[in-house]
Amino acid sequence: MKLAMIGLGRMGMNMAKRLLRNGHQVVAYNRSHEKTDQLVKDGAIGAYSLPEVVEKLSAPRIIWLMLPAGQAVDDHINKLKDLLSPDDIIVDGGNTYYKDDIRRAGTLNEAGIQFLDVGVSGGVWGLKIGYCLMIGGDEGTFNHLEPIFNSLAPEDGYLYCGNTGAGHFVKMVHNGIEYGMMQAYGEGFEILEASDYNDSFNFAQIAHLWNQGSVIRSWLLELAEEAFKKDDRLEDIQGYVEDSGEGRWTIQQALETGVPAQVITLSLLRRFRSRQKDPFTDKVLAALRQEFGGHAVVAAKKGGSFPANSD
């Protein structure tokens, strides 16, 4: 099939390459022309403006967006809406909030343009292994694009999840679960690291061992093994953990539906904590302990401690 890939970041670039390798025609567009030129060398058709993207496609046109969630998606959809024709198709494969899908699909449907939301998981390994695709929208449009999904995904690696928003909803919950799993692995290895046995532990070997028939085996443990092989105690990186939104949306959904998602919630809060240095909350706690119990506090500048109150 012939389609355009708009947004050639780490995911979009590799997805386009996988499609090219599977015989599809890809019109490539990126805000920075260098990435477009790079993909042209791999066999893509280069386009350097949105009108040129539309011009180089055949009706019904298929445009796949791999853009950061939020305003960038809205901006591109608004521009494309005026360039496309009825029955053309826009696919949003980014990490979009599912309620934004519903709003955008309604706007596009007024112009007769079809819309699919596709949650994509696979990271930098997707080019080789394939991408897990969670798809929402009109089922007939899904059926029409199935050759594309089949090329992007490994065997049994894509699923029609339901009406508009369903794909990104499933991907949202997927990422919330991912937060909890990563937090559990992190805490487990920290307990190992803090133990009296620490000097005899090889964390890469332990991660490998746990993937051999253990009930906690997973691809995340494979990645942990590779990380520990490079740096057994992770001394070269800081424990600073960002979040890209899906965990927050999962927790918001849990609140709206009354689901007690404690693990996912705490894993997100732990990421917030990782970004803080000497947070004000802890200053308040230390100050209160000194006030009510005369407990020592650590000086902010000198690193020493104040003596306990004598009374």
C-alpha positions as CSV (number, residue, x, y, z in Angstrom):
1,M,0.0,0.0,0.0
2,K,1.0,3.6,-0.4
3,L,0.9,5.9,2.7
4,A,2.6,9.0,4.1
5,M,4.5,8.9,7.4
6,I,4.6,12.3,9.1
7,G,7.0,12.6,12.0
8,L,10.3,10.7,11.6
9,G,11.5,10.5,15.2
10,R,12.8,7.3,16.7
11,M,9.5,5.5,16.3
12,G,8.3,7.0,13.0
13,M,11.6,6.5,11.2
14,N,11.9,2.9,12.1
15,M,8.2,2.2,11.4
16,A,8.7,3.7,7.9
17,K,11.7,1.6,7.3
18,R,9.9,-1.6,8.3
19,L,7.1,-0.7,5.9
20,L,9.5,-0.1,3.1
21,R,11.2,-3.4,3.8
22,N,7.8,-5.1,3.5
23,G,7.1,-3.6,0.1
24,H,4.9,-0.6,0.9
25,Q,5.4,2.8,-0.6
26,V,6.1,5.5,1.9
27,V,5.9,9.2,1.4
28,A,8.1,10.7,4.1
29,Y,7.7,14.1,5.7
30,N,9.4,15.6,8.7
31,R,9.7,19.2,10.0
32,S,13.5,18.9,9.6
33,H,14.4,18.0,6.0
34,E,17.5,16.0,7.1
35,K,15.4,13.1,8.3
36,T,13.3,13.1,5.2
37,D,16.5,13.0,3.1
38,Q,17.7,10.1,5.3
39,L,14.6,8.0,4.6
40,V,14.7,8.8,0.9
41,K,18.0,7.0,0.8
42,D,16.2,3.9,2.1
43,G,13.6,4.1,-0.7
44,A,11.0,6.5,0.5
45,I,9.4,9.3,-1.5
46,G,10.4,12.6,-0.1
47,A,8.0,15.4,0.6
48,Y,8.9,18.8,2.1
49,S,5.5,20.3,2.8
50,L,2.0,19.0,3.7
51,P,0.5,20.0,0.3
52,E,3.3,18.0,-1.3
53,V,2.5,15.0,1.0
54,V,-1.1,15.1,-0.2
55,E,-0.1,15.6,-3.8
56,K,2.2,12.5,-3.8
57,L,-0.5,10.2,-2.5
58,S,-3.3,8.5,-4.4
59,A,-7.0,8.5,-3.3
60,P,-8.1,7.3,-0.8
61,R,-5.0,8.9,0.8
62,I,-3.5,7.4,3.9
63,I,-1.6,9.6,6.3
64,W,0.0,8.2,9.4
65,L,1.0,10.7,12.1
66,M,3.8,9.9,14.5
67,L,4.0,13.2,16.5
68,P,4.2,14.2,20.1
69,A,0.8,14.2,21.8
70,G,-1.1,17.4,22.0
71,Q,-0.9,20.6,20.0
72,A,1.4,19.3,17.3
73,V,-1.3,16.7,16.4
74,D,-4.0,19.3,16.4
75,D,-2.0,21.6,14.2
76,H,-1.3,18.9,11.6
77,I,-4.8,17.6,11.5
78,N,-6.2,21.1,11.1
79,K,-3.9,21.8,8.1
80,L,-4.5,18.4,6.6
81,K,-8.3,18.7,6.9
82,D,-8.2,21.5,4.4
83,L,-6.0,19.5,2.0
84,L,-7.7,16.1,2.1
85,S,-10.8,14.8,0.4
86,P,-13.7,12.6,1.7
87,D,-12.7,9.0,2.3
88,D,-9.1,9.9,2.9
89,I,-7.7,8.4,6.1
90,I,-5.6,9.9,9.0
91,V,-4.0,7.5,11.5
92,D,-2.7,8.9,14.8
93,G,0.0,6.5,16.1
94,G,1.4,8.7,18.8
95,N,0.8,8.5,22.5
96,T,-2.4,10.5,22.4
97,Y,-5.1,10.9,25.1
98,Y,-8.1,8.9,24.0
99,K,-10.5,11.8,24.7
100,D,-8.6,13.9,22.1
101,D,-9.2,11.1,19.6
102,I,-12.9,11.4,20.1
103,R,-12.8,15.1,19.6
104,R,-10.6,15.0,16.5
105,A,-12.5,12.1,14.9
106,G,-15.7,14.1,15.2
107,T,-14.2,17.1,13.4
108,L,-12.7,15.0,10.6
109,N,-15.9,13.0,10.1
110,E,-17.8,16.2,9.4
111,A,-15.5,16.5,6.3
112,G,-15.9,12.8,5.5
113,I,-12.3,12.0,6.5
114,Q,-11.7,8.7,8.3
115,F,-9.7,8.5,11.5
116,L,-8.0,5.7,13.3
117,D,-6.2,5.8,16.7
118,V,-3.4,3.4,17.0
119,G,-1.4,2.8,20.2
120,V,2.0,1.6,19.3
121,S,4.4,-0.2,21.6
122,G,7.8,-1.6,20.7
123,G,10.3,1.2,21.2
124,V,13.6,1.1,19.4
125,W,13.4,-2.6,19.0
126,G,10.3,-2.4,16.8
127,L,12.2,-2.2,13.5
128,K,13.6,-5.7,14.1
129,I,10.9,-7.4,16.2
130,G,7.8,-5.6,15.1
131,Y,5.3,-3.3,16.9
132,C,2.4,-4.1,19.1
133,L,-0.6,-2.2,17.7
134,M,-3.8,-1.4,19.6
135,I,-6.3,0.1,17.1
136,G,-9.5,2.0,17.5
137,G,-12.0,3.6,15.1
138,D,-14.2,2.5,12.2
139,E,-13.9,-1.2,11.7
140,G,-14.2,-0.9,7.9
141,T,-11.3,1.5,7.8
142,F,-9.3,-0.9,10.0
143,N,-10.0,-3.7,7.6
144,H,-8.8,-1.6,4.7
145,L,-5.5,-0.8,6.4
146,E,-4.9,-4.3,7.7
147,P,-2.0,-5.0,5.3
148,I,-0.1,-2.1,6.9
149,F,-0.8,-3.4,10.4
150,N,0.3,-6.8,9.4
151,S,3.6,-5.5,8.1
152,L,4.3,-3.4,11.2
153,A,3.4,-6.0,13.8
154,P,4.8,-9.5,14.7
155,E,2.5,-12.5,14.5
156,D,-0.7,-11.8,16.5
157,G,0.7,-8.3,17.3
158,Y,-2.2,-6.1,16.3
159,L,-5.8,-5.9,17.5
160,Y,-8.9,-4.0,16.6
161,C,-10.0,-2.8,20.0
162,G,-13.3,-1.0,19.3
163,N,-14.7,2.5,18.4
164,T,-12.7,5.7,18.3
165,G,-10.4,6.1,21.2
166,A,-10.3,2.4,22.1
167,G,-6.8,1.9,20.7
168,H,-5.2,4.7,22.6
169,F,-7.3,3.7,25.7
170,V,-5.8,0.2,25.7
171,K,-2.3,1.7,25.1
172,M,-2.8,4.1,28.0
173,V,-3.6,1.3,30.4
174,H,-0.7,-0.7,28.9
175,N,1.7,2.1,29.8
176,G,0.2,2.4,33.3
177,I,0.9,-1.3,33.9
178,E,4.4,-0.7,32.5
179,Y,5.0,1.9,35.2
180,G,4.1,-0.5,37.9
181,M,6.2,-3.4,36.5
182,M,9.2,-1.1,36.2
183,Q,8.8,0.2,39.7
184,A,8.6,-3.4,41.1
185,Y,11.8,-4.4,39.3
186,G,13.6,-1.3,40.4
187,E,12.6,-1.8,44.1
188,G,13.6,-5.5,43.9
189,F,17.1,-4.7,42.6
190,E,17.5,-1.9,45.2
191,I,16.8,-4.4,48.0
192,L,19.4,-6.7,46.5
193,E,21.9,-3.8,46.2
194,A,21.3,-2.8,49.8
195,S,21.8,-6.3,51.3
196,D,24.9,-7.8,52.9
197,Y,25.2,-10.1,49.8
198,N,25.6,-7.2,47.4
199,D,29.3,-7.8,46.7
200,S,28.6,-11.3,45.4
201,F,25.6,-10.3,43.2
202,N,25.9,-9.9,39.5
203,F,22.7,-8.1,38.6
204,A,22.9,-9.0,34.9
205,Q,23.1,-12.7,35.8
206,I,20.2,-12.4,38.2
207,A,18.0,-10.7,35.6
208,H,19.0,-13.4,33.1
209,L,18.2,-16.1,35.7
210,W,14.7,-14.7,36.5
211,N,13.9,-15.0,32.8
212,Q,14.4,-18.7,32.7
213,G,11.0,-20.1,33.6
214,S,10.4,-17.7,36.5
215,V,6.9,-16.3,37.1
216,I,8.4,-12.8,36.8
217,R,10.1,-13.3,33.5
218,S,9.5,-10.5,30.9
219,W,11.1,-8.5,28.1
220,L,11.7,-5.7,30.7
221,L,14.0,-8.2,32.5
222,E,15.8,-8.8,29.2
223,L,16.4,-5.1,28.9
224,A,17.5,-4.9,32.6
225,E,20.1,-7.6,31.8
226,E,21.5,-5.6,28.9
227,A,21.6,-2.4,31.0
228,F,23.5,-4.2,33.9
229,K,25.9,-5.7,31.4
230,K,26.9,-2.2,30.3
231,D,27.0,-0.8,33.9
232,D,26.5,-3.4,36.7
233,R,25.6,-0.8,39.3
234,L,24.3,1.9,37.0
235,E,26.9,4.3,38.3
236,D,26.9,6.3,35.0
237,I,23.3,7.5,35.2
238,Q,21.2,9.5,37.6
239,G,18.0,8.2,39.1
240,Y,15.9,10.8,37.3
241,V,12.8,9.4,35.7
242,E,10.5,11.4,33.4
243,D,6.9,10.5,32.5
244,S,5.3,11.1,29.1
245,G,1.6,11.4,30.2
246,E,0.1,7.9,29.9
247,G,0.5,7.1,33.6
248,R,-1.2,10.3,34.6
249,W,-4.1,9.6,32.2
250,T,-4.4,6.0,33.5
251,I,-4.7,7.3,37.1
252,Q,-7.1,10.0,36.0
253,Q,-9.3,7.3,34.4
254,A,-9.0,5.1,37.5
255,L,-10.3,8.1,39.6
256,E,-13.2,8.7,37.2
257,T,-14.3,5.1,37.4
258,G,-13.5,4.4,41.1
259,V,-10.8,1.9,40.5
260,P,-8.2,1.7,43.3
261,A,-5.1,1.6,41.2
262,Q,-2.6,1.9,44.0
263,V,0.5,0.4,42.4
264,I,0.3,2.5,39.2
265,T,-0.5,5.6,41.2
266,L,2.5,5.1,43.5
267,S,4.8,4.3,40.6
268,L,4.0,7.7,39.0
269,L,4.5,9.5,42.3
270,R,7.8,7.8,42.7
271,R,8.9,9.2,39.3
272,F,7.9,12.7,40.6
273,R,10.1,12.1,43.6
274,S,13.1,11.1,41.5
275,R,13.2,14.6,40.0
276,Q,13.4,16.4,43.3
277,K,16.5,17.4,45.3
278,D,15.8,18.2,48.9
279,P,12.0,18.6,48.5
280,F,10.2,21.0,50.7
281,T,8.0,18.3,52.1
282,D,11.0,16.7,53.7
283,K,12.1,20.0,55.1
284,V,8.7,20.4,56.8
285,L,8.9,16.9,58.2
286,A,12.4,17.5,59.6
287,A,11.3,20.8,61.1
288,L,8.2,19.3,62.7
289,R,10.2,16.5,64.3
290,Q,12.6,19.0,65.7
291,E,9.8,21.1,67.1
292,F,7.8,18.4,68.8
293,G,10.5,16.0,69.8
294,G,13.8,17.9,69.7
295,H,15.2,15.6,67.0
296,A,18.3,16.6,65.2
297,V,18.1,18.1,61.7
298,V,20.8,18.2,59.0
299,A,22.0,21.7,58.2
300,A,21.2,22.8,54.6
301,K,24.6,24.2,53.8
302,K,27.3,22.6,55.9
303,G,25.9,19.1,56.0
304,G,26.3,18.8,59.8
305,S,23.6,18.3,62.3
306,F,22.0,20.6,64.9
307,P,22.1,19.3,68.5
308,A,18.8,18.2,69.9
309,N,16.8,20.6,72.1
310,S,17.9,20.3,75.7
311,D,14.4,20.7,77.1
